Amino acid sequence: MSHARGRAQDLSYDSSVATVVHAGRTVSKVLESSVAAWGGKTAIDFGEDRYTYSQLWSRARRAAAAFAGQGVKRGDPVLVMLDNTIQFVDAWLGLALLGAVQVPVNTEYIGEILRHQIKDSDAWLMLVDERYVERVANLEADRGGLRMLLVSGDAPCPAGMHCDSWEGAYERSSELPAADIADVPEHGIVAIMYTSGTTGQSKGVRVSHAHAYTYARLAGQTVQLTENDVYFAPLPLFHIAGQWALVYACLQVGATAVVRRRFSVSDFWAVVKESGATVSFLLGAMANFLARQKPKPEDLDNSMERMLMVPLVDSLDDFRRRFGVRVCTCYGSTEVNVPIISDYDVIEPDIAGRPVAGFEVRIVDDEDREVPVGHVGELVVRSSEPWIMATEYHRNPEASLLLFRNLWLHTGDAFRQDASGNYYFVDRIKDYIRRRGENISSFEVEREVNMHPSVLESAAVAVKSVSTEDDLKVVVVLKPGMSLEPQELRAFLRGRVPKFMVPDVVLIAPELPKTPTGKIQKHLLR
């Protein structure tokens, strides 16, 4: 049996990217190098407020001193539940300078899912926005080891807890002396990032400094980021894409990161114009939402040059022509880093790209045996460098062992490879639908459903059937003012897909349940 392995690609670009060589792959080393090179340049643009690299360095050291004043020590996990604000960036960088461990909290979390992360993290301190204090209070005494809140803003202190003002602690603090900045090795843990938990409870991914550094570097490499770029990605900072692929990638090369509170279809191009953004990262359904806005004569009148889309928009060529941009994509996750990157000007909407140097990838069957080219299997990955993938799941050895079976990290994603070495995303393994003796990709069903002129977006899931296999259910969100009957959609699909891909159940819904980064929560639709 022969296999066409995708040759690892360097995907190097203009040498002006590497204008600074960092002394190490840790947050403190990157900041020190970047401040020396670009001190007076804008590092982050929040709209009304902008901060230079020097100001960011000063604020990070002051935040580090504020945390130290509260008793935070090297290795301590600290929960951070803030919106996209400068305070979030201060906390992330400040904790890294202390050698502490940032544990960002999804601002949508509430109730049991919030309780789980608080208890599982083993943190005793939480920095939290005033709007979310009540959620912590509602957990009552069952909060694990959490005993203190640093509150950004003003909110009543929950019963049984100690509270202090973050702004007060920050203002009382001077910059942390250089001698007190922790000399953390690159394998030291910088963050515990909790996955979205589409099945079961969320798992905390223990992330090393080298992992975070490499993720950001590869994200920047994907979009060919340079110090001349202004990079706008409307993503939450508690997510790896907002924190690492946007902000940290910019800090590494001297670019300017444009951060806003949330993604807005109506405001996206206004922010591009206002900021002069040249690069963007669109995740989940964002690109499709932009593509489905009514065309305007001024669509080409923008500064945007390059876009990273994960996944790619349905009508890729139309999007490129309409907005005058080049488009690339990649494959990555919190656990696996970014092992697959595409070139610009990709064609197929389901392509992920080719492996990058430093990673080895395979597509395997249920027994971890490599499958022939063209066959679908699970993507598994390993690295040739230490510490650039997840080290383990926090306090979850069983899940960690399953993740790293047979010395390969198992992604849980179904892929196929072509004879030229390109890799294509097929589906989440758990989103496979077995019907009429066929394995059905929900991605493929959704792509065809979304081509109907009345459909805004959709989700295909398996539901229990009277047979031993599955029935196919499609949940559809319509464009404003449009109507569609289930039988109309089935008739539309019959001319586009095999019979086994025509859904048994069609449900029209006002919206799809999503995580803040746009990932559809399919487990809620089954």
C-alpha positions in Angstrom: 0.0 0.0 0.0 1.5 3.3 -1.0 0.8 6.7 0.6 1.4 10.2 -0.9 2.6 12.1 2.2 2.2 15.8 2.1 5.7 17.3 2.2 6.1 19.7 5.1 6.1 23.2 3.8 8.0 26.1 5.2 5.6 28.6 3.7 8.2 31.3 4.4 7.5 34.8 3.2 9.2 38.2 3.0 12.2 38.3 5.3 11.0 41.6 6.7 8.9 39.6 9.1 11.9 38.4 11.0 13.2 41.9 11.8 13.5 40.9 15.5 15.0 37.7 16.9 13.4 37.0 20.3 15.7 35.9 23.1 13.3 33.1 24.0 9.9 31.6 23.4 8.3 33.1 26.5 6.0 36.1 26.9 8.5 38.2 28.8 11.3 37.6 26.2 8.9 38.5 23.4 7.8 41.7 25.1 11.3 42.8 25.9 12.4 42.3 22.3 9.3 44.0 20.9 9.6 47.1 23.1 13.2 47.5 22.2 12.3 47.4 18.5 8.9 49.1 18.3 8.5 51.0 21.6 6.7 54.0 20.2 4.5 52.2 17.8 0.8 51.3 18.4 0.6 47.8 19.6 -3.2 47.6 20.3 -6.1 49.7 18.9 -9.2 49.4 21.0 -11.0 52.2 19.1 -11.1 55.2 21.3 -8.0 54.0 23.2 -4.6 53.0 21.7 -1.5 51.7 23.4 2.1 51.6 22.2 4.5 48.7 22.8 6.2 50.7 25.5 2.9 51.5 27.3 1.9 47.8 27.0 5.2 46.8 28.7 4.7 49.3 31.4 1.1 48.3 32.1 2.1 44.6 32.1 4.8 45.2 34.7 2.3 47.2 36.8 -0.3 44.5 36.5 2.3 41.9 37.6 3.0 44.0 40.7 -0.7 44.3 41.4 -1.1 40.5 41.3 2.0 40.0 43.4 0.6 42.4 45.9 -2.5 40.1 46.3 -0.2 37.2 47.0 0.0 35.6 43.5 3.1 33.5 43.2 4.8 31.6 40.4 2.7 28.7 39.2 -0.5 30.0 40.7 -3.6 29.6 38.4 -5.6 32.8 38.2 -9.1 32.9 36.6 -9.7 35.9 34.3 -13.3 36.7 33.3 -13.2 39.9 31.4 -14.4 41.4 28.1 -12.2 42.5 25.3 -10.5 45.4 27.2 -7.0 46.6 28.0 -7.5 45.1 31.5 -7.6 41.7 29.9 -4.3 42.2 28.1 -2.8 43.7 31.3 -3.8 40.6 33.2 -2.6 38.1 30.6 0.8 39.7 30.2 1.2 40.6 33.9 0.5 37.0 35.0 3.0 35.7 32.5 5.7 38.1 33.8 5.2 36.6 37.3 5.3 33.0 36.0 1.7 32.6 37.1 -0.9 30.7 35.0 -3.7 32.6 33.3 -7.0 30.7 33.2 -9.3 32.7 30.9 -13.1 32.2 31.3 -15.6 32.3 28.5 -17.8 35.3 29.4 -20.9 33.3 28.3 -20.3 30.7 31.1 -22.9 30.6 33.8 -24.2 28.0 36.3 -22.7 24.5 36.3 -20.3 25.1 33.4 -18.8 28.1 35.2 -18.7 26.2 38.5 -16.9 23.3 36.8 -14.1 25.6 35.4 -13.7 27.4 38.7 -13.4 24.2 40.7 -11.4 22.3 38.1 -8.8 25.1 37.7 -8.0 25.0 41.5 -7.6 28.7 41.4 -8.0 30.8 44.6 -8.2 34.2 42.9 -10.4 35.4 40.1 -10.2 38.7 38.2 -13.8 39.4 37.1 -15.7 42.2 35.4 -18.5 43.7 37.5 -21.1 42.3 35.1 -20.2 38.7 35.9 -19.8 38.9 39.7 -23.4 37.9 40.2 -22.8 34.7 38.3 -20.1 33.8 40.8 -22.3 34.8 43.7 -25.0 32.5 42.4 -22.7 29.5 42.8 -22.9 30.1 46.5 -20.4 28.1 48.6 -19.7 25.4 46.0 -16.8 27.2 44.4 -13.9 24.9 45.1 -10.8 26.8 46.3 -11.9 30.2 45.0 -11.9 32.6 47.9 -11.1 36.0 46.5 -12.3 38.3 43.7 -10.5 41.2 42.1 -13.4 43.1 40.6 -13.0 45.4 37.5 -15.7 48.0 38.1 -18.1 48.0 41.1 -20.2 45.2 42.3 -21.3 43.8 45.7 -18.9 41.2 47.1 -20.5 37.6 47.2 -21.1 36.2 50.6 -18.2 34.2 52.0 -15.6 35.8 49.7 -12.9 38.5 50.0 -13.0 41.2 47.3 -10.8 44.0 46.1 -10.9 46.5 43.3 -8.7 45.7 40.3 -8.4 49.3 39.4 -7.5 50.1 43.0 -4.9 47.4 43.2 -3.5 48.5 39.8 -3.3 52.2 40.8 -1.5 51.3 44.1 1.2 49.4 42.3 4.4 50.5 40.7 6.0 48.6 37.8 7.4 45.2 38.8 11.3 45.6 38.9 13.1 43.9 36.1 14.9 41.7 38.7 11.5 40.3 39.8 10.3 39.2 36.4 10.2 35.4 36.5 12.8 33.6 34.5 10.3 31.0 33.2 11.5 28.2 30.9 9.7 27.8 27.6 8.2 24.5 28.9 6.6 26.4 31.8 2.8 26.6 31.8 1.5 30.0 30.8 -2.2 29.2 30.6 -4.9 26.6 31.1 -7.3 27.1 28.2 -10.7 25.3 28.6 -12.2 23.8 25.5 -15.8 24.6 24.5 -17.0 21.2 25.7 -19.4 20.2 23.0 -19.6 16.8 24.6 -19.3 16.4 28.4 -17.5 18.8 30.6 -15.0 21.3 29.4 -11.4 20.2 29.6 -8.5 22.4 30.6 -5.6 22.3 28.1 -2.3 23.0 29.9 -0.3 25.3 27.5 3.4 26.0 27.7 5.1 29.2 26.8 6.6 27.5 23.7 3.2 26.3 22.6 1.6 29.7 22.9 4.6 31.3 21.1 4.5 28.8 18.2 0.7 29.0 17.8 1.0 32.8 17.4 4.0 32.5 15.1 2.2 30.0 12.8 -0.9 32.1 12.8 1.1 35.1 11.8 2.9 33.0 9.2 -0.4 31.9 7.7 -1.5 35.5 6.9 2.1 36.6 6.2 2.0 39.2 9.0 4.6 41.9 9.1 5.3 45.0 11.1 3.6 47.0 8.4 0.3 45.3 9.0 -2.8 46.3 11.0 -4.5 43.1 12.0 -8.3 43.1 12.8 -9.9 39.9 14.2 -13.3 40.3 15.9 -12.7 37.5 18.3 -12.8 37.2 22.1 -9.6 37.5 24.0 -10.5 34.6 26.3 -10.2 32.4 23.1 -6.8 31.3 21.6 -7.7 32.9 18.3 -8.2 36.3 19.9 -5.4 36.2 22.4 -2.7 34.3 20.5 -3.5 34.3 16.7 -4.3 38.1 16.9 -2.6 39.9 19.7 0.4 37.7 20.4 1.1 37.2 16.7 1.2 41.0 16.4 3.5 41.4 19.4 6.0 39.0 17.8 6.4 40.9 14.6 5.6 44.5 15.5 2.2 44.7 13.8 -0.8 46.6 15.3 -3.7 44.5 16.7 -7.2 45.9 16.3 -9.5 44.7 19.1 -13.2 45.3 19.5 -15.8 44.0 21.9 -17.5 41.6 19.6 -18.1 40.7 16.0 -20.7 42.9 14.2 -21.7 42.3 10.6 -22.9 45.9 10.2 -19.8 47.5 11.7 -17.1 45.2 10.3 -16.1 47.2 7.3 -16.5 50.5 9.2 -13.8 49.2 11.7 -11.6 48.2 8.8 -11.9 51.7 7.3 -11.4 53.5 10.6 -8.4 51.4 11.7 -6.8 50.9 8.2 -6.8 47.2 8.8 -4.8 45.2 6.2 -5.3 41.7 7.6 -8.2 39.9 9.2 -9.1 36.5 10.7 -12.7 35.3 10.3 -13.8 32.3 12.4 -16.9 30.2 12.2 -19.8 31.8 10.3 -18.4 35.3 10.2 -17.3 35.2 6.6 -20.6 33.8 5.4 -22.4 36.6 7.3 -20.3 39.2 5.5 -20.8 37.5 2.1 -24.6 37.5 2.5 -24.9 41.2 3.1 -26.4 43.1 0.3 -23.6 44.2 -2.2 -22.7 47.8 -2.2 -20.8 49.9 -4.7 -18.2 50.7 -2.1 -17.4 47.1 -1.2 -14.0 47.3 -3.0 -13.2 50.6 -1.3 -11.3 49.2 1.7 -7.8 48.7 3.0 -8.1 45.0 3.6 -5.6 42.9 1.7 -5.5 39.4 3.2 -8.0 37.3 5.1 -7.6 34.0 7.1 -10.9 32.1 7.1 -11.7 29.0 9.2 -13.7 27.6 7.5 -13.6 29.1 4.0 -16.7 30.9 2.8 -19.0 29.0 0.5 -18.7 31.3 -2.5 -15.0 31.9 -2.3 -14.3 33.5 -5.7 -17.3 35.8 -5.3 -16.0 37.0 -1.9 -12.5 37.7 -3.3 -13.8 39.7 -6.2 -16.3 41.6 -4.2 -14.0 42.8 -1.5 -10.6 42.6 -3.3 -8.9 40.4 -0.8 -6.7 37.3 -0.9 -7.8 34.4 1.2 -6.1 31.6 3.0 -7.0 29.0 5.6 -5.5 26.7 8.1 -6.2 23.9 10.6 -5.5 24.2 14.3 -6.8 23.8 17.8 -5.9 24.5 21.4 -4.4 21.1 21.8 -2.6 20.6 18.5 -1.4 24.1 17.6 -1.5 24.9 13.9 0.0 22.0 12.0 -1.6 22.6 8.6 -1.6 25.8 6.6 -2.8 26.7 3.1 -1.2 29.1 0.6 -3.2 32.1 -0.5 -5.7 31.8 -3.3 -7.0 28.4 -2.3 -9.8 26.9 -4.5 -11.6 24.1 -2.8 -13.9 25.2 0.1 -13.0 22.2 2.3 -9.2 22.4 2.0 -7.1 22.9 5.1 -3.7 23.1 3.4 -0.4 21.2 3.8 1.6 20.2 6.9 4.1 22.8 8.1 7.7 22.2 9.2 7.9 20.9 12.7 4.8 18.7 12.5 4.1 15.2 11.2 0.5 14.3 10.3 -1.3 11.1 9.4 -4.8 10.0 8.6 -5.7 6.8 10.4 -8.5 4.4 11.0 -10.1 3.3 14.2 -7.1 1.1 15.0 -4.6 3.9 14.3 -3.5 2.4 11.0 -2.7 4.8 8.2 -5.5 4.8 5.5 -4.9 5.0 1.8 -4.8 8.4 0.0 -8.3 9.6 -0.7 -9.9 7.7 2.2 -11.4 9.4 5.2 -9.9 8.8 8.7 -8.9 10.7 11.9 -6.2 13.2 11.7 -3.4 12.5 14.1 -0.4 14.8 14.7 3.0 14.8 16.5 5.7 17.4 16.6 9.5 17.3 16.0 10.0 20.1 18.5 9.3 19.7 22.3 6.6 21.7 24.1 4.7 23.1 21.0 1.5 21.0 21.5 -0.6 20.5 24.6 1.2 18.9 27.5 -1.9 17.3 29.0 -5.5 18.0 30.2 -5.5 19.7 33.6 -6.4 17.2 36.3 -7.7 14.7 33.7 -5.2 11.9 33.2 -7.8 9.6 31.5 -8.6 12.2 28.8 -4.9 12.9 28.4 -4.1 9.3 27.7 -6.9 9.1 25.1 -5.6 12.3 23.5 -2.1 10.9 23.1 -2.8 7.3 22.1 0.1 5.4 20.5 2.3 8.5 20.7 0.1 10.6 18.4 -2.2 13.4 19.4 -5.7 12.4 18.2 -7.6 15.5 16.9 -11.1 14.0 16.8 -11.4 15.4 13.3 -12.0 13.5 10.1 -9.7 14.3 7.2 -8.8 13.0 3.8 -5.6 13.6 1.7 -5.2 13.9 -2.1 -2.4 12.6 -4.2 -0.7 16.0 -4.2 -0.4 16.1 -0.4 -3.2 18.5 0.3 -5.3 17.8 3.4 -9.1 18.3 3.5 -11.3 18.7 6.5 -14.3 16.4 6.3 -16.1 16.6 9.7 -15.8 16.2 13.4 -15.6 12.5 14.1 -18.5 12.7 16.4 -20.6 14.6 13.8 -20.5 11.7 11.4 -24.0 10.6 10.5 -24.6 6.9 9.5 -27.7 6.5 7.3 -28.7 3.9 4.7 -25.3 2.3 5.0 -23.5 5.5 4.2 -21.3 7.8 6.3 -22.6 11.3 5.8 -20.5 14.4 6.4 -22.6 17.2 8.2 -20.2 19.7 6.6 -21.2 18.6 3.1 -24.9 18.6 3.9 -24.7 22.1 5.4 -22.8 23.4 2.4 -25.5 22.3 0.0 -28.4 23.5 2.3 -26.7 26.9 2.6 -26.8 27.2 -1.2 -30.6 27.6 -1.1 -31.4 31.3 -1.7 -33.6 31.5 1.4 -31.1 30.0 3.8 -28.8 32.0 6.0 -27.1 29.1 7.8 -27.8 25.6 8.9 -26.7 22.6 11.0 -27.0 19.0 10.2 -27.1 16.4 13.0 -27.9 12.8 13.6 -31.0 11.9 15.5 -32.2 8.6 16.8 -34.0 6.4 14.3 -36.3 3.5 14.5 -33.6 1.6 12.6 -30.1 0.8 13.9 -28.7 3.8 12.1 -29.5 7.5 12.2 -32.1 9.9 10.8 -30.7 13.1 9.3 -32.0 16.3 10.8 -31.3 19.8 9.4 -31.9 22.9 11.5 -32.2 26.0 9.2 -32.1 29.7 9.9 -33.7 31.8 7.1 -32.6 35.1 5.8 -34.7 38.1 7.0 -38.0 38.2 5.2 -37.7 34.8 3.6 -39.9 31.7 4.0 -39.2 28.1 3.2 -41.2 24.9 3.7 -39.4 21.6 4.5 -40.6 20.0 1.3 -39.2 22.8 -0.7 -35.8 22.3 0.8 -35.9 18.6 0.2 -36.9 19.2 -3.5 -34.0 21.6 -3.8 -31.5 19.1 -2.4 -32.7 16.1 -4.4 -31.1 17.6 -7.4 -27.8 18.4 -5.6 -27.0 15.5 -3.3 -27.3 11.7 -3.1 -30.7 10.4 -1.8 -29.2 9.4 1.5 -28.2 13.0 2.2 -31.7 14.4 1.8 -32.8 15.1 5.4 -35.6 13.2 7.2 -36.3 16.2 9.4 -36.2 19.9 8.5 -36.6 22.3 11.3 -36.8 26.1 10.8 -35.4 28.0 13.7 -34.8 31.7 14.5 -31.1 31.0 15.3 -28.5 28.3 16.0 -26.9 27.9 19.4 -23.3 29.0 19.3 -20.2 29.6 21.4 -18.9 33.2 21.4 -16.4 32.3 18.6 -19.2 31.2 16.3 -18.9 27.4 16.7 -22.4 25.8 16.4 -23.3 23.7 19.5 -24.6 20.7 17.7 -25.1 18.7 20.9 -28.0 21.1 21.7 -29.8 20.3 18.4 -29.7 16.5 18.6 
